[in-house]
Amino acid sequence: MRQSLIKGSVVESLSQRKVWYKQYQQHGLVVRLFSYFTVSLLLILLLQNLAEIALVKTMLHVPKNVQHKMLVMAEQAQQLIDSGSKQQLGQWETQQPYYLFVLDKNQHEMGDRKMHPHFAFKLSYARGINSILDSRVNQPIFVIPLKDGNQLMVQLPYQLHPAKYFSFYFGLIQVVIAALILLMFSFLIARYLQRPLNTLREASRSLASGDFSVRVANTVSDSSLEFKSLATDFDDMAEKIQMLSERQRRLIRDVSHELRTPLARHNLSLHLIRKRVASEHHHLVDRLEREAEEMNQLVSEILEFNQLQNITDNANLIPIDVESLCLTTIPNIEALLGTQQTFTTDIDNNLPFVMGDTRLILRAVNNLLTNAIKYAGENAHIHLISSLVVVDGQQFVQLSVEDDGFGIAEQHLKRIFDPFTRIEGARDKQSGGYGLGLAIVKEAMTVMNGAVNAKSRQPHGLCIHLLLPVMKK
């Protein structure tokens, strides 16, 4: 029976501890912040008391110049006592800036001047000139010993009492101490909160940039239970997003692969149909073949975009001469120009080699130039420029494709590199394209550790820059 009671009490104690720990987990940050503020408040009170004690010892003394005056008056009083004239001594007491009396050893006036009863009452509270004064303004009496047991009693005017400014100095010290303690604890709390927040912020930026493999639970300290729980939730979210992204890519890749077979059969059937239909119906077959060709092109672009997204290393990057590469693409681009369109180049002959992939660079440049030809307008002038730039201390070869066409509104510039983005808002045949050309350019530049950005030209037009990292010597 006794053992069962002991066992029951132990189980109850453990259950209470679990409940307390669960409550602490739920309110851990509140408890921690309350503890910090409590400690800061106690420190403020303690330091203020110590400051008051130090201030009392430092300030509440008779000022040195006043002490010197009192000692000089004591010497003068002693000389008058030695002369033996009570009348002169009384006149001297009256002429002094302080209310004072020269007394014998029995506390009787040695001059012919009479003490005020209140002054006589305060004689029992007389103090030495080096003693600590009260923290409130009053008129203390100081005793200065003379010869033969005589004494000079001097009353300090309240205007000269050092406590007159004590409240101001102590209030200033209180404010300074409170500000310093609160600043210190605010800094500590900010450091405590900022570290996990910075970790989560960097992770969220990586997640937003497409790095779904980022995880933060292992980098957040276990002491911050709330942030640890938030980091775990973040990792769960990132894992689910990564899984959904992989499923989407796999679906697009599989569907695109599966479409190739029926499209091939479709093209073969069109070829056979052309031989069997009358010539007046060949225009219908031509239309079907164009539709099939566009479908094939779309599938090819989807597969290439998916392939670029899945590239995880740069093993195929080699030194490339950008100048010669750009010159090879000029004839193909000139063949696509409209009758009223013009195309010029400004290629630097002294560009250094870049680390990249020949096929990807050609694809990126061709995509930008063909887009300019399609959308800049019938009278557009298209310009291909190369230059050497430095970004964040690193050298890049910059290839710029400029046109003076209609341009793109500023609010759409950040979206033009997203897949399947169509600024026109309609997927008609006249607008052309599928919204994958610039997305492929962006993925290609990412694979080559480069970058791409777009900006509007003034007064109208568009400029897109490709940044290719220079080969390190």
C-alpha positions as CSV (number, residue, x, y, z in Angstrom):
1,M,0.0,0.0,0.0
2,R,2.8,2.4,0.9
3,Q,4.7,1.6,-2.2
4,S,1.7,2.3,-4.4
5,L,1.2,5.6,-2.7
6,I,4.8,6.6,-3.3
7,K,4.6,5.5,-6.9
8,G,1.4,7.5,-7.3
9,S,3.0,10.6,-5.9
10,V,6.0,10.3,-8.1
11,V,3.8,9.9,-11.2
12,E,1.8,12.9,-10.1
13,S,5.0,14.9,-9.6
14,L,6.2,14.0,-13.1
15,S,2.9,14.8,-14.7
16,Q,2.9,18.2,-12.9
17,R,6.4,18.9,-14.2
18,K,5.3,18.0,-17.7
19,V,2.4,20.3,-17.4
20,W,4.7,23.1,-16.1
21,Y,7.2,22.5,-18.9
22,K,4.4,22.6,-21.5
23,Q,3.2,25.8,-20.1
24,Y,6.7,27.2,-20.1
25,Q,7.1,26.2,-23.8
26,Q,3.9,28.0,-24.6
27,H,4.9,31.1,-22.7
28,G,8.7,30.8,-22.8
29,L,9.3,34.1,-24.6
30,V,7.0,35.9,-22.2
31,V,8.8,34.4,-19.1
32,R,12.2,35.3,-20.6
33,L,11.3,38.9,-21.5
34,F,9.7,39.3,-18.0
35,S,12.9,38.0,-16.4
36,Y,15.0,40.4,-18.5
37,F,12.9,43.4,-17.6
38,T,12.8,42.4,-13.9
39,V,16.6,42.2,-13.8
40,S,16.9,45.5,-15.6
41,L,14.5,47.2,-13.1
42,L,16.4,45.8,-10.1
43,L,19.7,46.9,-11.6
44,I,18.4,50.4,-12.2
45,L,17.2,50.7,-8.6
46,L,20.5,49.3,-7.2
47,L,22.7,51.5,-9.3
48,Q,20.6,54.6,-8.5
49,N,21.0,53.9,-4.7
50,L,24.7,53.5,-5.1
51,A,24.8,56.6,-7.2
52,E,22.9,58.5,-4.5
53,I,25.4,57.3,-1.8
54,A,28.3,58.3,-4.0
55,L,26.7,61.7,-4.8
56,V,26.2,62.4,-1.1
57,K,29.8,61.6,-0.3
58,T,31.0,63.7,-3.2
59,M,28.7,66.8,-3.1
60,L,27.3,67.2,0.4
61,H,30.3,68.9,1.9
62,V,31.0,72.5,2.7
63,P,32.6,74.0,-0.4
64,K,36.3,74.5,-0.2
65,N,36.1,78.2,-0.7
66,V,33.5,78.5,2.1
67,Q,35.7,76.4,4.4
68,H,38.6,78.7,3.7
69,K,36.6,81.8,4.6
70,M,35.4,80.2,7.9
71,L,39.0,79.4,8.8
72,V,40.1,83.0,8.0
73,M,37.2,84.3,10.2
74,A,38.4,82.0,13.0
75,E,41.9,83.5,12.8
76,Q,40.4,87.0,12.9
77,A,38.1,86.1,15.9
78,Q,41.1,84.7,17.8
79,Q,43.0,87.9,17.3
80,L,40.1,90.0,18.6
81,I,39.8,87.6,21.6
82,D,43.5,88.2,22.3
83,S,42.9,92.0,22.2
84,G,40.2,91.6,25.0
85,S,37.6,94.0,23.5
86,K,34.1,92.7,23.6
87,Q,32.8,95.7,21.7
88,Q,35.1,95.2,18.8
89,L,34.4,91.5,18.8
90,G,30.6,92.2,18.6
91,Q,31.1,94.7,15.8
92,W,33.2,92.2,13.9
93,E,30.5,89.5,14.3
94,T,27.9,91.9,12.9
95,Q,30.0,92.8,9.9
96,Q,30.6,89.2,8.7
97,P,28.6,87.8,5.7
98,Y,27.6,84.8,7.8
99,Y,25.5,84.7,11.0
100,L,28.1,83.8,13.6
101,F,29.1,84.1,17.3
102,V,32.3,83.6,19.3
103,L,31.5,81.5,22.4
104,D,33.6,80.5,25.4
105,K,33.8,77.0,26.7
106,N,30.5,77.4,28.6
107,Q,28.7,78.4,25.4
108,H,28.3,82.0,26.4
109,E,28.8,85.0,24.0
110,M,32.3,86.5,24.2
111,G,31.2,89.7,22.4
112,D,28.5,92.2,23.3
113,R,26.1,90.8,20.6
114,K,23.3,88.5,21.8
115,M,22.3,85.2,20.1
116,H,18.9,84.5,18.8
117,P,17.1,81.8,20.8
118,H,16.7,79.6,17.7
119,F,20.5,79.8,17.1
120,A,21.1,78.9,20.7
121,F,18.9,75.9,20.4
122,K,20.7,74.7,17.3
123,L,24.1,74.8,19.0
124,S,23.7,71.3,20.3
125,Y,23.6,70.1,16.6
126,A,26.7,72.0,15.5
127,R,29.2,70.0,13.4
128,G,32.7,70.2,12.0
129,I,33.3,71.9,8.7
130,N,34.4,68.5,7.1
131,S,31.2,66.6,8.1
132,I,28.6,65.4,5.5
133,L,25.6,67.7,5.2
134,D,22.0,66.7,4.9
135,S,20.4,66.0,1.4
136,R,17.9,68.8,2.0
137,V,18.6,72.5,2.0
138,N,18.9,74.0,5.5
139,Q,21.1,76.3,7.6
140,P,23.5,74.1,9.5
141,I,25.8,75.4,12.2
142,F,29.6,74.6,12.1
143,V,31.9,74.8,15.1
144,I,35.5,75.9,14.6
145,P,37.7,75.4,17.7
146,L,39.7,78.3,19.0
147,K,42.3,78.6,21.8
148,D,41.4,78.0,25.5
149,G,38.2,76.0,24.6
150,N,36.6,78.9,22.8
151,Q,34.6,78.2,19.7
152,L,33.5,80.1,16.6
153,M,29.9,79.1,15.7
154,V,29.1,79.8,12.0
155,Q,25.7,79.3,10.4
156,L,25.9,78.4,6.7
157,P,23.4,80.4,4.6
158,Y,20.9,78.2,2.6
159,Q,22.1,79.8,-0.6
160,L,25.5,78.2,-0.2
161,H,24.2,74.7,0.8
162,P,25.4,72.2,-1.8
163,A,22.1,70.3,-1.6
164,K,20.5,73.1,-3.5
165,Y,21.5,71.4,-6.8
166,F,21.5,67.9,-5.4
167,S,18.0,67.0,-6.7
168,F,18.9,68.2,-10.2
169,Y,22.2,66.1,-10.3
170,F,20.5,63.1,-8.8
171,G,17.6,63.3,-11.3
172,L,20.1,63.6,-14.1
173,I,22.0,60.5,-12.8
174,Q,18.8,58.6,-12.5
175,V,17.9,59.3,-16.1
176,V,21.4,58.4,-17.3
177,I,21.5,55.1,-15.4
178,A,18.1,54.1,-16.5
179,A,18.9,54.9,-20.1
180,L,22.2,53.0,-20.0
181,I,20.7,49.9,-18.4
182,L,17.7,49.9,-20.7
183,L,20.0,50.4,-23.7
184,M,22.2,47.5,-22.6
185,F,19.2,45.2,-22.1
186,S,17.6,46.3,-25.3
187,F,20.8,45.5,-27.1
188,L,20.9,42.0,-25.5
189,I,17.2,41.3,-26.2
190,A,17.7,42.6,-29.8
191,R,20.7,40.3,-30.2
192,Y,18.7,37.4,-28.7
193,L,15.8,38.0,-31.1
194,Q,17.8,39.2,-34.1
195,R,19.9,36.0,-34.6
196,P,17.1,33.6,-35.3
197,L,15.2,36.3,-37.2
198,N,18.2,36.9,-39.4
199,T,18.5,33.1,-40.0
200,L,14.9,32.8,-40.9
201,R,15.1,35.9,-43.1
202,E,18.1,34.6,-45.1
203,A,16.3,31.2,-45.4
204,S,13.1,32.9,-46.7
205,R,15.2,34.9,-49.3
206,S,16.8,31.7,-50.4
207,L,13.4,30.0,-50.6
208,A,12.0,32.9,-52.6
209,S,15.0,32.7,-55.0
210,G,14.2,29.1,-55.8
211,D,16.4,27.2,-53.3
212,F,13.8,24.8,-51.9
213,S,16.5,22.7,-50.1
214,V,17.1,25.4,-47.5
215,R,16.6,24.2,-43.8
216,V,17.0,26.3,-40.6
217,A,15.9,24.1,-37.7
218,N,19.4,22.9,-37.0
219,T,20.8,26.4,-37.0
220,V,18.3,28.0,-34.6
221,S,19.3,27.6,-30.9
222,D,17.2,25.3,-28.7
223,S,17.0,28.0,-26.0
224,S,14.5,30.0,-28.0
225,L,11.6,27.7,-28.0
226,E,9.3,29.9,-30.1
227,F,11.9,30.4,-32.8
228,K,12.8,26.7,-32.8
229,S,9.1,25.9,-33.3
230,L,8.9,28.5,-36.1
231,A,12.1,27.1,-37.7
232,T,10.6,23.6,-37.6
233,D,7.4,24.9,-39.3
234,F,9.5,26.7,-41.9
235,D,11.4,23.5,-42.7
236,D,8.1,21.6,-43.0
237,M,6.8,24.3,-45.4
238,A,10.0,24.3,-47.4
239,E,9.9,20.5,-47.7
240,K,6.3,20.6,-48.9
241,I,7.1,23.4,-51.4
242,Q,10.1,21.4,-52.6
243,M,8.0,18.3,-53.0
244,L,5.3,20.2,-54.9
245,S,7.9,21.9,-57.1
246,E,9.5,18.5,-58.0
247,R,6.1,17.0,-58.7
248,Q,5.3,19.9,-61.0
249,R,8.6,19.7,-62.9
250,R,8.2,15.9,-63.2
251,L,4.7,16.3,-64.5
252,I,5.7,18.9,-67.1
253,R,8.7,16.8,-68.1
254,D,6.7,13.6,-68.4
255,V,3.8,15.2,-70.2
256,S,6.1,16.9,-72.6
257,H,7.9,13.6,-73.3
258,E,4.6,11.8,-73.8
259,L,3.4,14.5,-76.2
260,R,6.3,13.8,-78.6
261,T,5.0,10.4,-79.7
262,P,1.5,11.5,-80.7
263,L,2.9,14.6,-82.3
264,A,5.2,12.5,-84.4
265,R,2.3,10.2,-85.5
266,H,0.3,13.4,-86.2
267,N,3.0,14.7,-88.5
268,L,3.2,11.4,-90.3
269,S,-0.6,11.3,-90.7
270,L,-0.5,14.8,-92.2
271,H,2.2,13.8,-94.6
272,L,0.0,10.9,-95.8
273,I,-3.2,13.0,-95.9
274,R,-1.4,15.6,-98.1
275,K,-1.0,13.0,-100.8
276,R,-4.6,11.9,-100.7
277,V,-6.5,15.2,-100.6
278,A,-7.2,17.5,-103.5
279,S,-4.9,20.5,-104.1
280,E,-7.6,23.0,-103.3
281,H,-7.6,21.6,-99.7
282,H,-3.8,21.7,-99.2
283,H,-4.1,25.0,-97.3
284,L,-6.0,23.2,-94.5
285,V,-3.2,20.6,-94.3
286,D,-0.6,23.5,-94.2
287,R,-2.5,25.0,-91.3
288,L,-2.5,21.7,-89.4
289,E,1.2,21.4,-90.0
290,R,1.9,24.9,-88.7
291,E,-0.2,24.0,-85.6
292,A,1.8,20.8,-85.1
293,E,5.1,22.7,-85.6
294,E,4.1,25.2,-82.9
295,M,3.2,22.4,-80.6
296,N,6.5,20.7,-81.2
297,Q,8.3,24.0,-80.5
298,L,6.4,24.5,-77.3
299,V,7.2,21.0,-76.1
300,S,10.9,21.6,-77.0
301,E,11.0,24.8,-75.0
302,I,9.3,23.2,-72.0
303,L,11.8,20.3,-72.0
304,E,14.7,22.7,-72.3
305,F,13.4,24.9,-69.5
306,N,12.9,21.9,-67.3
307,Q,16.3,20.6,-68.1
308,L,17.9,23.9,-67.2
309,Q,16.1,23.9,-63.8
310,N,17.4,20.5,-63.0
311,I,21.1,21.3,-63.7
312,T,22.9,21.4,-60.3
313,D,26.6,21.7,-61.3
314,N,28.8,23.7,-63.6
315,A,31.0,20.9,-64.9
316,N,30.4,21.9,-68.6
317,L,31.4,25.5,-68.2
318,I,34.5,26.3,-70.4
319,P,36.4,29.5,-71.4
320,I,34.5,31.2,-74.2
321,D,35.3,34.1,-76.5
322,V,32.2,36.2,-76.5
323,E,33.2,38.3,-79.4
324,S,33.5,35.4,-81.9
325,L,30.3,33.9,-80.5
326,C,28.3,37.0,-81.1
327,L,29.7,37.4,-84.6
328,T,28.4,34.0,-85.6
329,T,24.9,34.8,-84.7
330,I,24.6,38.1,-86.6
331,P,23.8,36.5,-90.1
332,N,20.9,34.5,-88.6
333,I,19.5,37.5,-86.9
334,E,19.7,39.7,-90.0
335,A,17.7,37.1,-91.9
336,L,14.8,37.6,-89.4
337,L,14.7,41.4,-89.6
338,G,11.6,43.1,-91.0
339,T,11.9,45.3,-94.0
340,Q,11.9,48.5,-91.9
341,Q,13.9,47.2,-89.0
342,T,17.6,47.8,-88.5
343,F,20.2,45.9,-86.5
344,T,23.7,47.2,-85.4
345,T,26.4,45.8,-83.2
346,D,29.1,47.3,-81.0
347,I,31.3,44.4,-79.9
348,D,34.5,45.2,-78.0
349,N,37.5,43.5,-79.6
350,N,39.4,43.2,-76.2
351,L,36.9,41.4,-74.1
352,P,38.3,38.7,-71.8
353,F,37.1,35.1,-71.9
354,V,34.1,34.1,-69.9
355,M,33.2,30.9,-68.2
356,G,30.1,29.6,-69.7
357,D,28.3,27.1,-72.1
358,T,28.4,28.0,-75.8
359,R,25.0,26.6,-76.5
360,L,23.4,28.4,-73.6
361,I,25.0,31.8,-74.4
362,L,23.9,31.5,-78.0
363,R,20.4,30.5,-77.0
364,A,20.2,33.5,-74.6
365,V,21.4,36.0,-77.1
366,N,19.2,34.6,-79.9
367,N,16.1,34.6,-77.6
368,L,16.7,38.3,-76.7
369,L,17.3,39.4,-80.3
370,T,14.3,37.4,-81.7
371,N,12.1,38.9,-79.0
372,A,13.2,42.4,-80.0
373,I,12.4,41.6,-83.6
374,K,9.0,40.3,-82.7
375,Y,7.8,42.9,-80.3
376,A,9.8,46.1,-80.8
377,G,7.8,47.2,-83.8
378,E,8.1,47.3,-87.6
379,N,10.4,50.4,-87.6
380,A,12.5,49.4,-84.6
381,H,16.2,49.7,-84.3
382,I,17.9,46.9,-82.5
383,H,21.4,47.2,-81.0
384,L,23.7,44.5,-79.6
385,I,26.4,45.9,-77.3
386,S,29.2,44.3,-75.3
387,S,31.2,45.8,-72.5
388,L,33.3,45.0,-69.4
389,V,31.6,45.8,-66.0
390,V,32.4,45.3,-62.3
391,V,29.6,44.3,-60.0
392,D,30.3,43.9,-56.2
393,G,34.0,43.6,-56.9
394,Q,33.6,40.9,-59.6
395,Q,34.2,41.4,-63.4
396,F,31.5,40.5,-65.9
397,V,31.2,40.7,-69.6
398,Q,27.9,42.5,-70.2
399,L,25.9,41.8,-73.4
400,S,23.1,44.3,-73.9
401,V,20.2,44.0,-76.3
402,E,18.5,47.4,-76.8
403,D,15.6,48.5,-78.9
404,D,13.6,51.7,-79.4
405,G,10.2,49.9,-79.6
406,F,7.2,50.1,-77.4
407,G,8.9,49.0,-74.2
408,I,7.4,47.4,-71.1
409,A,5.7,49.1,-68.2
410,E,7.8,49.3,-65.1
411,Q,5.4,47.2,-63.0
412,H,5.8,44.3,-65.5
413,L,9.7,44.3,-65.7
414,K,10.2,42.0,-62.7
415,R,7.7,39.4,-64.1
416,I,9.0,39.1,-67.7
417,F,11.5,36.4,-66.7
418,D,8.9,34.2,-65.1
419,P,7.8,31.1,-67.1
420,F,4.6,31.5,-69.2
421,T,4.4,35.2,-68.5
422,R,2.6,37.1,-71.3
423,I,2.6,40.9,-70.8
424,E,0.0,41.3,-73.6
425,G,-2.6,39.4,-71.5
426,A,-3.7,37.3,-74.4
427,R,-2.4,34.0,-75.9
428,D,-3.3,34.7,-79.4
429,K,-1.4,33.6,-82.4
430,Q,-0.6,37.2,-83.5
431,S,1.4,37.9,-80.3
432,G,3.6,34.9,-80.8
433,G,5.6,33.0,-78.3
434,Y,4.7,31.0,-75.2
435,G,6.2,33.1,-72.4
436,L,9.2,30.7,-72.0
437,G,11.9,32.5,-74.0
438,L,13.0,34.9,-71.3
439,A,12.5,32.3,-68.6
440,I,15.0,30.1,-70.5
441,V,17.4,33.0,-70.6
442,K,17.2,33.5,-66.9
443,E,17.7,29.8,-66.1
444,A,20.6,29.7,-68.6
445,M,22.3,32.6,-66.8
446,T,21.8,31.0,-63.4
447,V,23.5,27.8,-64.6
448,M,26.5,29.9,-65.8
449,N,26.7,31.8,-62.5
450,G,25.6,35.0,-64.3
451,A,22.6,37.3,-64.2
452,V,20.0,39.0,-66.4
453,N,18.1,42.2,-65.8
454,A,15.9,44.5,-67.8
455,K,15.2,48.2,-67.7
456,S,13.2,50.6,-69.7
457,R,14.9,53.1,-72.1
458,Q,14.0,56.7,-72.4
459,P,11.9,58.0,-74.0
460,H,10.7,54.5,-75.0
461,G,12.2,51.0,-75.7
462,L,13.7,48.2,-73.7
463,C,17.2,47.2,-72.7
464,I,18.1,43.7,-71.3
465,H,21.6,43.0,-69.9
466,L,23.3,39.6,-69.7
467,L,26.1,39.4,-67.2
468,L,28.7,36.6,-67.8
469,P,31.5,36.0,-65.2
470,V,35.0,36.6,-66.5
471,M,37.3,33.7,-66.4
472,K,39.7,33.9,-63.5
473,K,43.4,33.9,-64.4
